[in-house]
Amino acid sequence: MQQPRRSLHLTVMFGALVGLCLVGAGRAAAATNEDPDWPCVQRKVAEISAGQVWSGPPLDAATDAWRDDDAMAELARTLASRRTDMPQATTLIDDFAAKAGADKNHRLAMLFAGVLTTINQDRGSIMNGIGRFARRQKALAEKIEAQTAELDKLPVDGTPEQKARHDELDEMQTWDTRIFQERERSLKYVCELPVTLEQRAYAIGKEIAAHLAK
């Protein structure tokens, strides 16, 4: 006669259900974002558009021109970096604007084009990482469910081989559940990163646009 292993199974099923919720959330998001691997509450937007974060002249003519200016390209990367705090970024933008010369508006637009391109590249890498994270969580939830199903089939008073298999599964399941739950705790932070980068692009764009000649 088999007996339910309630304490273990409740913990495992909780973790598995969280995993299924992630998958379900990804599928719900897919209805609007067409990405079943997206696990975040925040809507997935593949790229930050200039219109969202820039109030200056169109960036079309400046989209790639910044790459030909080594000093500007380096400054764009510095401003885009999350390691550069906003007070430091503001000082760097002030210095750049003060030395931009008669073609200041075009050079400021070039600089922001470089910042936006760099932030979008960083953000794209993060979003790809989030997709891989979600796929690993889904696979781990499915593995935990399979372990649960096999444990349920093992008799309480089984053969030595069955008892050994039970102990092996029990240990594997405890470890896998811990990993799953630790990853879950980091999900909220990970999902905030694309939003943080969008906010940074807006803040940098606002600082640069403030120096545009009217």
C-alpha positions as CSV (number, residue, x, y, z in Angstrom):
1,M,0.0,0.0,0.0
2,Q,1.3,3.4,-1.0
3,Q,1.1,6.4,1.3
4,P,1.3,10.1,0.2
5,R,4.5,11.8,0.8
6,R,2.7,15.1,1.6
7,S,5.5,17.3,3.1
8,L,7.9,16.7,0.2
9,H,5.3,16.7,-2.5
10,L,3.6,19.9,-1.4
11,T,6.9,21.7,-1.6
12,V,7.8,20.1,-4.9
13,M,4.3,20.8,-6.4
14,F,4.5,24.4,-5.2
15,G,7.7,24.8,-7.1
16,A,6.4,23.0,-10.1
17,L,3.2,25.1,-10.1
18,V,5.3,28.3,-10.0
19,G,7.1,27.0,-13.0
20,L,3.9,26.3,-14.8
21,C,2.7,29.8,-13.9
22,L,5.8,31.2,-15.5
23,V,5.1,29.2,-18.6
24,G,1.5,30.3,-18.6
25,A,2.5,33.9,-18.1
26,G,4.9,33.5,-21.1
27,R,2.0,32.1,-23.2
28,A,-0.3,34.9,-22.1
29,A,2.4,37.4,-23.1
30,A,2.9,35.6,-26.4
31,A,-0.7,36.6,-27.3
32,T,0.6,40.2,-27.5
33,N,4.4,39.8,-27.7
34,E,4.6,36.6,-29.7
35,D,7.2,35.2,-27.4
36,P,6.2,32.2,-25.3
37,D,9.5,32.3,-23.3
38,W,8.9,35.8,-21.9
39,P,8.3,35.3,-18.1
40,C,8.1,38.9,-16.9
41,V,5.0,40.9,-15.9
42,Q,6.5,43.8,-17.9
43,R,5.4,43.8,-21.5
44,K,8.2,42.8,-23.8
45,V,9.3,45.5,-26.2
46,A,12.1,44.4,-28.4
47,E,13.8,47.8,-28.8
48,I,13.6,51.3,-27.3
49,S,12.6,53.6,-30.1
50,A,14.0,57.1,-30.3
51,G,10.4,58.5,-30.1
52,Q,10.1,57.1,-26.6
53,V,13.1,58.8,-25.1
54,W,14.3,61.6,-27.4
55,S,12.7,65.1,-27.9
56,G,15.4,66.4,-30.2
57,P,15.8,66.4,-34.0
58,P,15.4,63.1,-36.0
59,L,18.3,60.7,-35.4
60,D,18.2,59.2,-38.9
61,A,21.1,61.2,-40.2
62,A,23.1,60.5,-37.0
63,T,22.3,56.8,-36.6
64,D,25.7,55.5,-37.6
65,A,27.8,58.7,-37.9
66,W,28.9,58.6,-34.3
67,R,30.8,55.4,-34.9
68,D,33.3,57.4,-37.1
69,D,34.3,59.6,-34.2
70,D,36.3,57.6,-31.7
71,A,36.0,60.1,-28.9
72,M,32.2,60.4,-29.3
73,A,31.9,56.6,-29.5
74,E,33.8,56.2,-26.3
75,L,31.6,58.9,-24.6
76,A,28.4,57.2,-25.9
77,R,29.5,53.9,-24.3
78,T,30.4,55.6,-21.0
79,L,27.0,57.4,-20.9
80,A,25.2,54.2,-21.7
81,S,27.0,52.2,-19.0
82,R,25.1,51.6,-15.8
83,R,28.4,52.0,-14.0
84,T,28.2,55.7,-14.8
85,D,25.9,57.5,-12.4
86,M,23.7,60.3,-13.5
87,P,25.6,63.2,-11.9
88,Q,28.8,62.0,-13.7
89,A,26.8,61.6,-16.9
90,T,25.5,65.1,-16.6
91,T,29.0,66.5,-16.2
92,L,30.2,64.6,-19.2
93,I,27.3,65.9,-21.3
94,D,27.9,69.5,-20.2
95,D,31.5,69.3,-21.2
96,F,30.7,67.8,-24.5
97,A,28.0,70.4,-25.3
98,A,30.4,73.2,-24.3
99,K,32.9,72.1,-26.9
100,A,30.5,71.0,-29.6
101,G,30.9,74.2,-31.7
102,A,28.6,75.6,-34.4
103,D,27.3,72.2,-35.4
104,K,26.3,71.5,-31.8
105,N,22.7,70.2,-32.5
106,H,23.9,67.7,-35.0
107,R,26.8,66.5,-32.7
108,L,24.4,66.2,-29.8
109,A,22.0,64.1,-31.9
110,M,24.9,61.9,-33.0
111,L,25.9,61.4,-29.4
112,F,22.5,60.4,-28.3
113,A,22.2,58.0,-31.3
114,G,25.3,56.3,-30.0
115,V,24.0,56.1,-26.5
116,L,20.6,54.7,-27.7
117,T,22.3,52.1,-29.9
118,T,24.6,51.0,-27.1
119,I,21.8,50.7,-24.6
120,N,19.6,48.8,-27.0
121,Q,22.5,46.3,-27.6
122,D,22.9,45.8,-23.9
123,R,19.2,45.6,-23.4
124,G,18.9,43.0,-26.2
125,S,21.5,40.8,-24.6
126,I,19.7,41.0,-21.2
127,M,16.4,40.1,-22.8
128,N,17.9,37.1,-24.6
129,G,19.3,36.0,-21.2
130,I,15.8,36.3,-19.7
131,G,14.4,34.0,-22.4
132,R,17.1,31.5,-21.7
133,F,16.4,31.8,-17.9
134,A,12.7,31.1,-18.6
135,R,13.4,28.0,-20.7
136,R,15.7,26.6,-18.0
137,Q,13.0,27.2,-15.3
138,K,10.4,25.4,-17.5
139,A,12.8,22.5,-18.1
140,L,13.6,22.3,-14.3
141,A,9.9,22.4,-13.4
142,E,9.2,19.6,-15.8
143,K,12.1,17.6,-14.3
144,I,10.7,18.1,-10.8
145,E,7.2,16.9,-11.9
146,A,8.7,13.8,-13.5
147,Q,10.6,13.0,-10.3
148,T,7.3,13.4,-8.3
149,A,5.5,11.1,-10.7
150,E,8.2,8.4,-10.3
151,L,8.3,8.8,-6.5
152,D,4.5,8.3,-6.4
153,K,4.9,5.0,-8.2
154,L,7.5,3.6,-5.8
155,P,6.0,1.5,-3.0
156,V,6.7,2.5,0.5
157,D,7.9,-1.0,1.4
158,G,9.8,-1.8,-1.7
159,T,12.8,-3.8,-2.7
160,P,16.3,-2.6,-1.7
161,E,16.7,-1.3,-5.3
162,Q,13.4,0.6,-5.1
163,K,14.4,2.1,-1.7
164,A,17.7,3.1,-3.2
165,R,16.0,4.7,-6.2
166,H,13.6,6.5,-3.8
167,D,16.5,8.0,-1.8
168,E,18.2,9.0,-5.0
169,L,15.1,10.8,-6.3
170,D,14.4,12.4,-3.0
171,E,17.9,13.9,-2.9
172,M,17.7,15.0,-6.5
173,Q,14.3,16.6,-6.0
174,T,15.3,18.5,-2.9
175,W,18.3,19.9,-4.7
176,D,16.4,20.8,-7.9
177,T,13.6,22.4,-5.9
178,R,16.1,24.6,-4.0
179,I,17.7,25.7,-7.3
180,F,14.3,26.4,-8.8
181,Q,13.2,28.6,-5.9
182,E,16.6,30.4,-5.7
183,R,16.2,31.3,-9.4
184,E,12.6,32.5,-8.8
185,R,13.8,34.9,-6.2
186,S,16.1,36.6,-8.7
187,L,13.4,36.8,-11.4
188,K,11.9,40.1,-10.3
189,Y,15.3,41.8,-10.4
190,V,16.2,40.4,-13.8
191,C,12.9,41.5,-15.2
192,E,13.4,45.0,-14.0
193,L,16.7,45.4,-16.0
194,P,15.1,46.2,-19.4
195,V,12.9,48.8,-17.7
196,T,15.9,50.3,-15.9
197,L,17.7,50.7,-19.2
198,E,14.7,52.3,-20.8
199,Q,14.6,54.8,-18.0
200,R,18.3,55.4,-18.4
201,A,17.9,56.1,-22.1
202,Y,15.2,58.6,-21.3
203,A,17.2,60.4,-18.6
204,I,20.3,60.6,-20.8
205,G,18.2,61.8,-23.8
206,K,16.6,64.5,-21.6
207,E,20.1,65.7,-20.4
208,I,21.4,65.9,-24.0
209,A,18.3,67.5,-25.4
210,A,18.5,70.3,-22.8
211,H,21.7,71.5,-24.5
212,L,20.1,71.8,-28.0
213,A,20.1,75.3,-29.5
214,K,16.6,76.5,-30.0
